[in-house]
């Protein structure tokens, strides 16, 4: 961000310098050259702002581009009033840089006036602007907020989300307090029983023993009453807080229809959205996590499922596809279904893509279909904005599992595909079963546990044999929890011994998990493990048990999947791999902040990164040192990204070198040109996503 702020100030200074130079230029040709330079500066700064998600600066640069492009299309140069307007825009950019530097948040409303002025300049043309004086800084940046009266709120009150979350957490802490009181009640009863036994052996006088018993009886009764009252208070408080947090399911579906329309137009397809269960009220945290998952599933449905109108007519279907999103409640869970009436999945293509990604091929067709959730697995032949990176369904699975849920997929060839997302109603607390394995204590969501049973050791498959266990005439995959987590495995058991099994996972995809011990079920407060451990699929969070021990909450979906993918019982599931060879990425961009940001992202992902400021410098470096992949901007002085890509493709030494173009150009023609000259991927700066960027690089190298 520091580099970006520096670049914003430098670019704004360049804009001002070129504008003033235009006023003093001698010939129209000189003015046009300066105007072209202005267009390139605005475009480059817009790309940097989009990458850093500084939307006000991005919007101002976009409007400046529009104005400059409109003037160029009329084969003229900026007139005086338009120059004044551009200077006002440059001042606004400097203002934004100063706010960023001081740590102040940028508000879109603060820059609304200058954006309106630029839009007016584009819409009305030069004649209308000549009579209009440029706005002063106070006009541009001054924002008035009228006082809010009680009557304006109409009985409602806006509450900051973080305060509401804190209130929920405090209320859920009372649940843990209630559990501790229950333990103390049990302890007092135990002490009373011990006093009774002491009386029988004459260790105390009858009067002393009676006093102890009476005191303990009163303590136990008081604690029991306190626990009952606390339970009622906690339940009422928790219920009211959750009522304040809920939102209708329809909220998360807003924008999906427009998304389908826009993606359909871009891909030559047509589909309509149907939503049911929109009135169901769900916890806000669940809705927030669902938003991205639903968007990726919609993109997947259009990109891979829905056919073109001609293909649908040939298959005897309606010309317009149908995508249905529905929600239902059952017990303490909700189920969201996303269905389409497209072509379904091509299982052979999924298996082939998984094989290319180095994944094992399961025998079961349902597990083959689940390979589509693995990162890097895509049936698209080319990386496009819509598909091809093999990360969309992986994001869906991770998002759902992070909310302690599970996702299942099914399809009918030629008839469509269905994704079923099963989620809890709240993320703050969980009904969990306490279990032990490998000398550690864990918890697992009881909603994911089908059964808890004891089986004879002689019924278990032997190490090295197929991990199939017969339970009630059904064959279920079995996995030992301790070995799966890399902990010390079970000690040898006698043939007469029994072991504890948990049957977990969705219906039809259950797995039997061997544990050392299963304890009692209880309501626990769940806390996130933080961003550093967010990618560990083994766990969904952590919790503190009533006795003070810390327990990690296991991911039941990952457990079931691990059992399904294993082919034999193993005592150790983690094999130390050879240290990977660092791949070298050549980052090419004339913006220092952009190439530095990309360098930091790629280095964090384990790549060696070298940088070049333009295509000429990059081409010289390649010829001397080489690289494993090139990430290049399109708009650069000297040799641009298109020319660099073309030179690489025409080279005998680097003809197969992967090239990714990261650019602010958004038109279909620019994308087509980038792919035509030989680029392997084309990523737009305004839609830049760090994970997708790294995954694209990883897939190509």
C-alpha positions in Angstrom: 0.0 0.0 0.0 2.9 2.4 0.7 4.2 1.8 -2.8 0.8 2.3 -4.2 0.3 5.6 -2.4 3.7 6.7 -3.7 2.7 5.8 -7.3 -0.7 7.6 -7.0 1.1 10.8 -6.1 3.7 10.4 -8.9 1.0 9.6 -11.5 -1.2 12.6 -10.3 1.9 14.8 -10.7 2.5 13.4 -14.2 -1.2 14.1 -15.1 -0.9 17.7 -13.9 2.5 18.2 -15.7 1.1 16.9 -19.0 -2.1 18.9 -18.8 -0.1 22.1 -18.2 2.2 21.2 -21.1 -0.8 20.8 -23.4 -1.8 24.4 -22.7 1.6 25.6 -23.8 2.2 23.1 -26.7 2.9 24.7 -30.1 1.3 22.3 -32.5 -1.9 20.1 -32.5 0.4 17.1 -33.0 2.3 17.8 -29.8 -1.0 18.2 -27.9 -2.3 14.8 -29.3 0.9 13.1 -28.2 0.5 14.5 -24.7 -3.1 13.5 -24.7 -2.2 10.0 -25.6 0.3 9.9 -22.8 -2.4 11.1 -20.4 -4.7 8.3 -21.5 -1.9 5.7 -20.8 -1.2 7.2 -17.4 -4.9 7.1 -16.4 -5.2 3.6 -17.7 -2.2 2.3 -15.8 -3.3 4.0 -12.6 -6.7 2.6 -12.9 -5.3 -0.9 -13.2 -3.1 -0.4 -10.1 -6.1 1.0 -8.1 -8.3 -1.9 -9.2 -5.7 -4.4 -8.1 -5.4 -2.7 -4.7 -9.2 -2.4 -4.5 -9.1 1.4 -4.0 -12.4 1.9 -5.8 -12.7 5.8 -5.7 -9.3 6.3 -7.5 -10.2 3.5 -9.9 -13.6 5.2 -10.7 -12.0 8.6 -11.2 -9.3 7.2 -13.6 -12.0 5.3 -15.4 -14.0 8.5 -16.0 -10.8 10.3 -17.1 -10.2 7.6 -19.6 -13.8 7.9 -20.9 -13.4 11.7 -21.4 -10.0 11.3 -23.1 -11.4 8.6 -25.4 -14.4 10.6 -26.3 -12.2 13.6 -27.2 -10.0 11.3 -29.3 -12.9 9.8 -31.1 -14.0 13.3 -32.2 -10.4 13.9 -33.6 -9.7 16.9 -31.4 -7.8 17.8 -28.2 -8.9 18.9 -24.8 -10.3 22.5 -24.6 -9.7 24.8 -21.7 -12.7 23.8 -19.6 -11.9 20.1 -20.1 -8.3 20.7 -19.0 -9.7 22.4 -15.9 -11.9 19.4 -15.2 -8.9 17.0 -15.6 -6.9 19.1 -13.1 -9.8 18.9 -10.6 -9.7 15.1 -11.1 -6.0 15.1 -10.5 -6.5 17.1 -7.2 -9.1 14.5 -6.1 -6.6 11.7 -6.8 -3.9 13.5 -4.6 -6.6 13.9 -1.9 -7.3 10.2 -2.0 -3.5 9.5 -1.7 -3.2 11.7 1.3 -6.1 10.0 3.0 -4.6 6.6 2.4 -1.3 7.7 3.7 -2.8 9.0 7.0 -4.8 5.7 7.4 -8.2 7.3 6.7 -10.8 5.2 5.0 -11.9 6.3 1.6 -15.6 6.9 1.0 -17.2 6.7 -2.4 -19.5 9.5 -1.5 -16.5 11.8 -0.8 -15.6 11.7 -4.5 -19.2 11.7 -5.8 -19.0 15.4 -7.0 -15.9 15.0 -9.1 -17.3 11.8 -10.7 -20.5 13.7 -11.6 -18.5 16.5 -13.1 -16.5 14.0 -15.3 -19.7 12.3 -16.3 -21.2 15.6 -17.2 -18.2 16.4 -19.3 -18.5 13.2 -21.3 -22.3 13.5 -21.7 -22.7 17.1 -22.6 -19.5 17.6 -24.6 -17.2 20.6 -24.8 -19.7 23.3 -25.6 -21.7 22.7 -22.4 -18.5 22.6 -20.3 -17.1 25.9 -21.6 -19.7 27.8 -19.6 -19.2 25.7 -16.5 -16.6 26.7 -13.9 -14.6 23.9 -12.3 -15.8 22.9 -8.9 -13.8 24.0 -5.9 -12.2 21.5 -3.5 -14.9 22.2 -0.9 -17.6 21.4 -3.5 -15.9 18.2 -4.4 -15.1 16.8 -1.0 -17.7 18.4 1.3 -20.3 15.9 2.4 -23.2 16.9 4.7 -24.9 14.4 6.9 -28.4 15.5 8.2 -29.2 14.7 11.8 -31.1 11.5 12.4 -34.4 11.9 14.4 -36.0 9.1 16.4 -39.1 9.3 14.1 -36.9 8.7 11.1 -35.9 5.2 12.4 -39.5 4.0 12.2 -39.0 1.7 15.2 -35.7 0.2 14.0 -32.1 0.8 15.0 -28.9 0.2 13.1 -26.4 -1.8 15.1 -22.8 -2.4 14.1 -22.1 -6.0 13.2 -19.1 -6.3 15.4 -21.1 -5.2 18.4 -23.8 -7.7 17.7 -21.2 -10.4 17.3 -19.7 -9.5 20.6 -23.1 -9.6 22.2 -23.7 -13.0 20.8 -20.4 -14.3 22.0 -21.0 -13.0 25.5 -24.4 -14.6 25.6 -22.9 -17.9 24.4 -20.3 -17.7 27.2 -23.1 -18.1 29.6 -23.7 -21.5 28.1 -20.2 -22.5 29.1 -20.9 -21.0 32.6 -24.0 -23.2 32.9 -22.0 -26.3 32.0 -19.4 -25.4 34.7 -22.2 -25.0 37.3 -23.5 -28.4 36.3 -20.1 -29.9 36.9 -19.9 -28.3 40.3 -23.4 -29.6 41.2 -22.2 -33.1 40.3 -19.0 -32.6 42.4 -21.1 -31.5 45.5 -23.2 -34.6 45.2 -20.1 -36.7 45.1 -18.8 -35.0 48.2 -22.0 -35.7 50.0 -21.7 -39.4 49.1 -18.2 -39.5 50.5 -19.4 -37.9 53.7 -22.0 -40.6 54.0 -19.4 -43.3 53.7 -17.2 -41.6 56.3 -20.1 -41.8 58.7 -20.4 -45.5 58.2 -16.8 -46.0 59.3 -17.2 -43.8 62.4 -14.5 -41.3 61.2 -16.7 -38.4 62.3 -19.4 -38.0 64.9 -23.0 -38.4 63.8 -23.6 -34.7 64.3 -20.6 -33.6 62.3 -21.5 -35.9 59.5 -25.1 -34.7 59.5 -23.9 -31.1 59.3 -21.7 -31.9 56.3 -24.5 -33.8 54.6 -27.0 -31.0 55.2 -24.6 -28.3 54.0 -23.8 -30.3 50.9 -27.5 -31.0 50.3 -28.3 -27.3 50.4 -25.3 -26.5 48.2 -26.4 -29.0 45.6 -30.0 -27.8 45.7 -28.9 -24.2 45.4 -26.6 -24.9 42.5 -29.3 -27.0 40.8 -31.8 -24.1 41.1 -29.1 -21.6 39.9 -28.4 -23.8 36.9 -32.1 -24.0 36.1 -32.6 -20.2 36.3 -29.4 -19.6 34.3 -30.5 -22.0 31.7 -33.8 -20.1 31.2 -32.0 -16.7 31.1 -29.3 -18.0 28.6 -31.9 -19.6 26.4 -34.0 -16.4 26.3 -31.0 -14.2 25.7 -29.6 -16.4 23.0 -32.9 -16.7 21.3 -33.4 -12.9 21.2 -29.9 -12.2 19.9 -30.3 -14.8 17.2 -33.5 -13.2 16.1 -31.6 -9.9 15.8 -29.0 -11.6 13.6 -31.2 -13.4 11.1 -31.9 -12.3 7.6 -34.1 -13.9 4.9 -32.4 -16.3 2.5 -33.6 -14.1 -0.4 -30.9 -11.6 0.7 -28.1 -13.9 -0.5 -29.9 -14.5 -3.8 -30.0 -10.8 -4.8 -27.9 -10.1 -7.8 -27.9 -13.7 -9.0 -30.4 -13.0 -11.8 -28.3 -10.2 -13.2 -25.2 -12.3 -12.9 -26.9 -15.1 -14.9 -27.9 -12.5 -17.5 -24.5 -11.0 -17.9 -22.5 -14.2 -17.9 -25.1 -15.7 -20.3 -24.7 -12.8 -22.8 -20.9 -13.1 -22.6 -21.0 -16.9 -23.3 -23.9 -16.9 -25.8 -26.2 -18.8 -23.5 -29.6 -18.0 -21.9 -30.9 -19.1 -18.5 -33.5 -18.0 -16.0 -33.3 -18.2 -12.2 -36.0 -19.6 -9.8 -35.7 -19.2 -6.0 -37.7 -21.0 -3.4 -37.5 -20.8 0.4 -36.5 -17.1 0.2 -38.5 -16.3 3.2 -36.6 -18.6 5.5 -34.6 -16.6 8.1 -31.0 -17.6 8.6 -28.1 -16.4 10.7 -26.2 -13.5 9.0 -22.8 -15.3 9.3 -24.2 -18.3 7.3 -25.6 -16.0 4.6 -22.3 -14.2 4.3 -20.4 -17.4 3.8 -23.0 -18.7 1.3 -22.8 -15.7 -1.0 -19.5 -16.6 -2.7 -20.4 -20.3 -2.8 -23.7 -19.6 -4.7 -22.0 -17.3 -7.1 -19.4 -19.9 -8.0 -22.1 -22.6 -8.4 -24.0 -20.3 -10.7 -20.9 -19.6 -12.8 -20.3 -23.4 -12.9 -23.8 -24.1 -14.0 -23.6 -21.7 -16.9 -20.0 -22.4 -17.8 -20.2 -26.2 -17.7 -23.8 -27.1 -17.5 -26.2 -25.0 -19.5 -25.9 -25.5 -23.3 -26.2 -23.0 -26.1 -29.7 -22.3 -27.4 -29.1 -24.4 -30.5 -27.7 -27.3 -28.5 -30.7 -27.2 -26.2 -33.1 -27.2 -29.1 -31.3 -30.2 -30.7 -31.6 -32.0 -27.4 -35.3 -31.4 -27.2 -35.1 -28.8 -24.4 -36.4 -25.3 -24.0 -34.1 -22.7 -25.6 -33.7 -21.0 -22.2 -32.0 -23.0 -19.4 -33.3 -23.2 -15.9 -31.3 -22.7 -12.7 -33.1 -23.3 -9.3 -31.8 -22.2 -5.9 -33.9 -23.5 -3.0 -33.6 -23.6 0.8 -35.3 -25.8 3.4 -34.9 -26.3 7.1 -34.7 -29.6 9.0 -33.8 -29.8 12.7 -30.7 -27.7 13.5 -29.6 -27.6 9.9 -30.5 -26.0 6.6 -30.1 -27.4 3.1 -29.5 -25.3 0.0 -29.9 -26.9 -3.4 -28.6 -25.5 -6.6 -29.9 -27.3 -9.7 -29.7 -26.8 -13.4 -31.2 -28.6 -16.4 -28.0 -28.6 -18.5 -25.8 -31.4 -19.8 -24.6 -32.7 -16.5 -21.0 -33.7 -15.9 -18.6 -35.5 -18.2 -17.1 -38.0 -15.7 -14.4 -39.1 -18.2 -13.2 -35.5 -18.6 -13.1 -35.0 -14.8 -11.1 -38.2 -14.3 -8.7 -37.2 -17.1 -8.2 -33.8 -15.5 -7.7 -35.3 -12.1 -5.1 -37.7 -13.5 -3.3 -34.8 -15.1 -3.3 -33.1 -11.7 -1.7 -36.2 -10.1 -4.7 -37.3 -8.1 -5.6 -41.0 -7.5 -8.5 -42.4 -9.4 -11.3 -43.8 -7.2 -13.3 -46.8 -8.3 -16.6 -45.5 -7.1 -18.5 -43.3 -9.6 -19.8 -41.0 -6.9 -16.2 -40.4 -5.7 -15.1 -39.8 -9.3 -17.7 -37.0 -9.5 -16.4 -35.5 -6.3 -13.0 -35.1 -8.0 -14.5 -31.9 -9.5 -14.1 -30.3 -6.1 -10.3 -30.8 -6.1 -8.1 -27.8 -6.9 -6.7 -27.7 -10.4 -9.4 -30.1 -11.8 -11.3 -28.5 -14.7 -13.0 -29.9 -17.8 -12.5 -26.6 -19.6 -9.8 -26.8 -22.3 -8.7 -23.2 -21.9 -8.4 -20.7 -19.0 -11.0 -18.0 -19.5 -12.7 -15.4 -17.2 -15.6 -17.9 -16.7 -13.8 -21.2 -16.3 -10.7 -23.3 -16.8 -8.7 -22.7 -13.6 -10.2 -25.6 -11.7 -10.7 -23.5 -8.5 -14.5 -22.6 -8.4 -15.8 -25.8 -6.9 -12.7 -26.1 -4.6 -13.7 -22.6 -3.2 -17.3 -23.8 -2.7 -16.2 -26.9 -0.8 -13.8 -24.9 1.4 -16.4 -22.2 2.1 -19.0 -24.8 3.1 -16.6 -26.9 5.2 -15.4 -23.7 7.0 -19.0 -23.3 8.2 -19.0 -26.9 9.5 -21.1 -28.0 6.6 -20.9 -30.5 3.7 -21.5 -30.4 0.0 -22.7 -33.2 -2.2 -23.1 -33.4 -6.0 -25.1 -35.6 -8.3 -26.1 -35.5 -12.0 -28.1 -37.1 -14.7 -26.2 -37.2 -18.1 -27.9 -34.8 -20.4 -30.5 -33.8 -17.8 -28.5 -31.6 -15.4 -26.6 -31.4 -12.1 -27.5 -30.8 -8.5 -25.4 -29.5 -5.6 -26.7 -29.9 -2.1 -25.1 -27.7 0.7 -25.9 -28.8 4.2 -25.2 -26.1 6.8 -25.8 -25.4 10.5 -28.2 -22.6 11.5 -25.5 -20.8 13.5 -21.7 -20.8 13.7 -21.3 -19.5 17.2 -22.2 -22.7 19.1 -22.3 -26.4 18.2 -23.7 -29.6 19.7 -20.6 -31.7 19.7 -19.4 -35.2 20.8 -16.2 -35.3 22.8 -13.8 -38.0 21.5 -10.2 -39.0 22.2 -7.5 -40.3 19.8 -3.8 -40.5 19.8 -3.6 -39.1 23.4 -5.5 -35.9 22.4 -9.1 -34.8 22.9 -11.3 -33.6 20.0 -14.9 -32.6 19.3 -17.1 -33.5 16.3 -20.4 -32.0 15.3 -23.1 -34.4 16.4 -25.1 -33.4 13.3 -22.4 -35.2 11.2 -22.4 -38.4 13.4 -24.7 -41.1 12.2 -23.9 -43.7 14.8 -21.5 -44.5 17.7 -20.9 -48.2 18.1 -18.4 -50.8 19.5 -17.1 -53.6 17.2 -14.9 -56.5 17.9 -11.2 -56.1 17.0 -11.4 -59.2 14.9 -13.9 -57.5 12.6 -11.5 -54.7 11.7 -9.4 -55.0 8.5 -5.8 -55.8 9.0 -3.0 -53.2 8.3 -2.2 -53.2 4.6 -5.6 -54.7 3.6 -8.6 -53.1 1.9 -10.2 -50.6 4.4 -13.7 -52.0 4.1 -15.8 -52.8 7.2 -19.2 -54.5 7.1 -21.8 -52.8 9.3 -25.4 -54.0 9.1 -24.8 -55.7 5.7 -23.3 -52.5 4.3 -19.7 -52.0 3.2 -18.2 -48.8 4.7 -14.7 -47.4 4.4 -12.9 -47.2 7.6 -10.1 -44.8 8.7 -8.1 -44.6 12.0 -8.4 -41.0 13.3 -5.0 -40.9 15.1 -3.1 -42.1 12.0 -5.1 -39.7 9.7 -4.0 -36.8 12.0 -0.4 -38.0 12.2 -0.7 -38.9 15.9 0.5 -42.1 17.6 -1.7 -44.8 16.4 -3.6 -47.4 18.4 -1.7 -49.9 20.4 -2.1 -53.6 19.7 -5.4 -54.9 20.9 -6.3 -58.5 21.9 -8.7 -60.4 19.7 -11.3 -60.3 22.5 -11.2 -56.5 22.7 -13.6 -54.0 21.2 -13.0 -50.6 19.6 -15.1 -47.5 19.3 -16.3 -46.4 15.9 -18.1 -43.3 14.7 -20.1 -43.5 11.5 -19.9 -40.0 10.0 -20.7 -38.2 6.7 -23.6 -37.8 4.4 -26.1 -40.6 3.6 -24.5 -42.9 1.0 -21.0 -41.5 1.7 -20.5 -42.5 5.3 -17.1 -43.5 6.8 -16.3 -45.4 9.9 -13.8 -43.6 12.1 -11.8 -45.5 14.7 -11.3 -43.5 18.0 -9.9 -44.4 21.4 -12.9 -43.2 23.3 -16.2 -41.3 22.8 -17.5 -39.1 25.6 -20.7 -37.2 26.2 -22.5 -34.8 23.9 -22.6 -31.1 24.9 -23.2 -27.6 23.6 -19.9 -25.8 23.0 -18.8 -22.4 22.0 -16.7 -22.5 18.7 -13.9 -20.1 17.9 -12.0 -19.7 14.6 -8.5 -20.9 14.4 -7.5 -17.7 12.5 -6.3 -16.9 9.0 -3.0 -18.7 9.4 -4.7 -22.1 9.8 -7.6 -21.4 7.6 -6.4 -23.9 4.9 -6.2 -26.9 7.3 -9.1 -29.1 6.2 -8.8 -31.3 9.2 -10.4 -28.9 11.6 -13.4 -26.5 11.6 -12.4 -24.5 14.7 -11.5 -24.9 18.4 -13.4 -24.9 21.7 -12.7 -25.0 25.4 -14.4 -27.9 27.2 -16.1 -27.2 30.6 -13.2 -28.7 32.5 -10.8 -26.2 30.8 -9.2 -28.5 28.2 -8.9 -27.3 24.6 -10.4 -29.4 21.9 -10.2 -29.0 18.1 -13.4 -29.4 16.2 -12.9 -32.1 13.5 -14.1 -31.6 9.9 -16.4 -34.6 9.4 -16.7 -34.0 5.7 -12.9 -34.2 5.2 -12.9 -37.4 7.4 -15.5 -39.1 5.2 -13.6 -38.0 2.1 -10.3 -39.3 3.4 -11.8 -42.7 4.1 -13.3 -42.9 0.7 -10.0 -42.0 -1.1 -7.9 -44.5 1.0 -7.6 -48.0 -0.4 -6.0 -49.7 2.6 -5.5 -49.4 6.4 -2.3 -47.6 7.1 -0.6 -46.8 10.4 1.0 -43.6 8.9 -0.8 -41.5 6.3 1.8 -38.7 6.0 4.8 -39.4 3.8 7.6 -36.9 3.8 8.0 -35.6 0.3 11.1 -34.3 -1.4 11.7 -30.6 -1.1 10.0 -29.0 -4.1 12.2 -27.2 -6.7 11.4 -23.5 -6.6 9.9 -22.3 -9.9 11.0 -18.9 -11.2 8.3 -16.3 -12.2 9.2 -13.3 -14.3 6.8 -10.4 -13.4 6.7 -7.6 -16.0 4.8 -4.3 -15.4 5.7 -0.7 -15.7 3.9 0.0 -12.4 6.3 -0.5 -9.5 3.5 -1.1 -7.0 1.7 -3.7 -9.2 4.8 -5.7 -9.9 5.9 -5.5 -6.3 2.5 -6.6 -5.0 2.5 -9.6 -7.5 6.1 -10.4 -6.3 5.0 -10.5 -2.7 2.0 -12.7 -3.5 4.0 -15.2 -5.5 6.9 -15.3 -3.0 4.4 -16.1 -0.3 3.2 -19.0 -2.5 6.8 -20.4 -2.7 8.0 -19.1 -6.0 11.2 -17.3 -6.9 10.3 -14.0 -8.5 12.3 -11.6 -10.7 10.9 -8.3 -12.0 11.2 -6.2 -15.2 9.8 -2.7 -15.9 8.9 -3.3 -19.6 8.9 -5.9 -22.3 12.3 -5.1 -23.7 13.9 -5.5 -20.3 12.0 -8.8 -19.7 13.0 -10.2 -23.2 16.7 -9.4 -22.4 16.5 -11.2 -19.0 14.8 -14.3 -20.6 17.5 -14.7 -23.2 20.2 -14.6 -20.5 18.6 -16.4 -17.5 15.3 -17.9 -18.6 12.2 -18.4 -16.4 9.4 -21.0 -15.8 6.5 -18.6 -16.4 6.0 -15.0 -17.4 3.3 -12.7 -15.8 3.1 -9.5 -17.9 1.1 -6.3 -18.2 -0.3 -5.4 -21.7 0.2 -1.6 -21.7 3.9 -0.9 -21.3 6.3 1.5 -23.1 8.8 0.1 -25.7 7.6 -3.5 -26.0 4.1 -4.1 -24.7 2.7 -7.4 -23.4 1.3 -8.5 -26.7 4.6 -8.0 -28.5 6.5 -9.8 -25.6 4.1 -12.8 -25.8 4.5 -12.9 -29.6 8.3 -12.8 -29.3 8.3 -15.6 -26.8 6.1 -17.8 -29.0 8.2 -17.2 -32.1 11.4 -18.1 -30.1 12.9 -21.6 -30.6 14.1 -21.6 -27.0 11.0 -20.3 -25.2 8.2 -21.3 -27.5 6.4 -23.4 -24.8 7.0 -20.9 -22.0 3.7 -20.2 -20.2 2.5 -16.5 -20.3 -0.2 -14.9 -18.2 -1.4 -11.4 -19.2 -2.6 -9.3 -16.3 -4.2 -6.1 -17.6 -6.8 -3.4 -17.3 -8.1 -4.0 -20.8 -11.6 -5.4 -20.4 -13.0 -5.8 -24.0 -13.6 -9.2 -25.6 -11.4 -8.0 -28.5 -8.4 -7.5 -26.2 -8.9 -10.9 -24.6 -9.1 -12.5 -28.0 -6.0 -10.7 -29.1 -4.1 -11.8 -26.0 -5.0 -15.5 -26.5 -4.4 -15.3 -30.2 -0.8 -14.1 -29.7 -0.2 -17.1 -27.5 -1.1 -16.2 -23.9 -2.1 -19.1 -21.7 -4.3 -17.0 -19.4 -5.8 -13.4 -19.4 -6.6 -11.9 -16.0 -8.3 -8.5 -15.6 -7.0 -6.2 -13.0 -10.4 -4.9 -11.9 -11.5 -8.5 -11.1 -8.1 -9.5 -9.6 -8.3 -12.3 -7.1 -5.1 -13.3 -5.2 -6.0 -17.0 -4.9 -7.1 -17.3 -8.5 -3.9 -15.6 -9.6 -1.7 -18.0 -7.7 -3.8 -21.0 -8.8 -3.4 -19.9 -12.5 0.4 -19.7 -12.1 0.5 -23.1 -10.2 -1.6 -24.8 -12.9 0.6 -23.6 -15.7 4.0 -24.5 -14.1 
